[in-house]
Amino acid sequence: MSAASFFPQDIIIKKRDGGALTKDEIEFFAHGVVSGKFADYQATALLMAIFLRGMTPQETAWLTDAMMRSGDVIDLRDLPGAKVDKHSTGGVGDKVSLILAPLAAACGVKVPMMSGRGLGHTGGTLDKLEAIPGFRVRLDVPEFRAILQTVGLAMIGQTPQVVPADRKLYALRDVTGTVECIPLICASIMSKKLAEGIDSLVLDVKFGRGAFMKKKEDALALARAMVAVGQAGGKPVWAQLTAMNQPLGRCAGHTTEVIESIECLKGRGPADLMEVTFSLTGHMLVLGGAARDATDARRRMDAAIADGSALRKFREMCAAQGGDPRVVEDYSILPTANRKLDVRADADAQGFVAEVDALRCGHAIMALGGGRAAVTDNVDHAVGLADLIKIGEPVAPGTLLCTLHLNDEAKGAKAEALVRDAIKFTPAPPRPEPLIQDLVR
């Protein structure tokens, strides 16, 4: 049946009544959203029908493919070497991409990474990179390819020509209560990643208080759906499940996270952040053929940090994308807050840290001005949290819980109240929660 034979209302009714859409119907929808044949109110109606009725794995794969082909698909086959990317579903303090991309490139795989901006309580890789003076995340495809070829990695935002259907549909989902739908999340993420020209992909699917997926079973369902879509598209995809109940690392914000990322590349990263980074980068090296197995991958990663080659890749990327490479040695180049405020334990505090609620910490960043409630909001790159205490650490009166970087006293007071509410104590050491809990291949 030709696309001219379809009517949006018929497709909406079919899905509303629980029917499975055909490949042609899904392609008509995805391309119609871009061309205008599917009006916004009709697209919204179909999104809600999908939210309520779901999609089969085959429908999800077709939707992903149709969205991917709604614009340009980057072809990197002429560039030598394996092209492997990583995507995280978001979290508080999750600056893994800033460490992982140069580390993987130093170990021999090319990393073409299209990232996003922060929204709500979760931070965005592009916002963090833009804390580096001059760093350009808006590159056209020829420049993206050139930097990828010479440096081995490039970290950019989605270009207007790549997956335009997703840009339109995500905006509609955001304002119609249809964001938390596994087939739609899967198609949104995977269409952008498959359009990058990658050979394989590693996913970090977060779950817990600071993640969009609160329950592990929901995160596992999303991981399996994305792996299946990758398989349908002929791309190997591995999905790791990571707990996000407390912030990752000891810093959250933009400048604070850039500094912590550079410290990681210098071999001075916090244990939890490095555990996740080494695990995900190791998967990339194995998938890209740069390591035989996890043990070989860890040996190569340790060497790349020890000999400084991972840090050099970060510096090269900064220079290639217009950023000031001196930031690696001089953190004062980054945006700096007017004031630092130490948040310390009260006089009656005793025992151990039982909880550091990631969601409340994310809200503290927003209170300081470092997050956005809408995509169009500006962020203050200088504000954030540093020196954050972790679950299981001992606490006594006056123990430093974290340091707030702030530019406004009233905003700082709100953030302090949120941080104090986020941190709970217990008399006995708490039972540690495994950070990495599953791997779907």
Summary of the structure (lengths in Angstrom):
residues: 441
radius of gyration: 21.9
end to end distance: 35.9
largest distance: 73.8
contacts: 1635
relative contact order: 0.14
helix: 47%
strand: 16%
